[in-house]
């Protein structure tokens, strides 16, 4: 958007700063992805996907979540599963068959 009070240099600097911020965020996301890949390659579950309780489907009680990324852990709630998937390094769980 055009701002008559802003110089061309200011606008170019703002664009460069925004690109740098995006580059830094991408680098952090790449590093987190490599860290999770290394955990998975070492035989541990990253809790990347889960299946919640569905009426009429046996195996889970209301509110429980089954990890479907390889460990088959049953979490007591969505919040517990989300916490485990946000930080799988805190309490590593081996994938089944590993």
NORGI-V228736 format. One record per residue. N is the residue number from 1. SS is DSSP state (@ for helix, = for strand, . for the rest). Layout:
n:N ss:SS
n:N ss:SS
This chain:
n:1 ss:.
n:2 ss:.
n:3 ss:.
n:4 ss:.
n:5 ss:.
n:6 ss:.
n:7 ss:.
n:8 ss:@
n:9 ss:@
n:10 ss:@
n:11 ss:@
n:12 ss:@
n:13 ss:@
n:14 ss:@
n:15 ss:@
n:16 ss:@
n:17 ss:@
n:18 ss:@
n:19 ss:@
n:20 ss:@
n:21 ss:@
n:22 ss:@
n:23 ss:@
n:24 ss:@
n:25 ss:@
n:26 ss:@
n:27 ss:@
n:28 ss:@
n:29 ss:@
n:30 ss:@
n:31 ss:@
n:32 ss:@
n:33 ss:@
n:34 ss:@
n:35 ss:@
n:36 ss:@
n:37 ss:@
n:38 ss:@
n:39 ss:@
n:40 ss:@
n:41 ss:@
n:42 ss:.
n:43 ss:.
n:44 ss:=
n:45 ss:.
n:46 ss:.
n:47 ss:.
n:48 ss:.
n:49 ss:.
n:50 ss:=
n:51 ss:=
n:52 ss:=
n:53 ss:.
n:54 ss:.
n:55 ss:.
n:56 ss:.
n:57 ss:.
n:58 ss:.
n:59 ss:.
n:60 ss:.
n:61 ss:.
n:62 ss:.
n:63 ss:.
n:64 ss:.
n:65 ss:=
n:66 ss:=
n:67 ss:=
n:68 ss:.
n:69 ss:.
n:70 ss:.
n:71 ss:.
n:72 ss:.
n:73 ss:.
n:74 ss:=
n:75 ss:=
n:76 ss:.
n:77 ss:.
n:78 ss:@
n:79 ss:@
n:80 ss:@
n:81 ss:@
n:82 ss:@
n:83 ss:@
n:84 ss:@
n:85 ss:@
n:86 ss:@
n:87 ss:.
n:88 ss:.
n:89 ss:.
n:90 ss:.
n:91 ss:.
n:92 ss:.
n:93 ss:.
n:94 ss:=
n:95 ss:.
n:96 ss:.
n:97 ss:.
n:98 ss:.
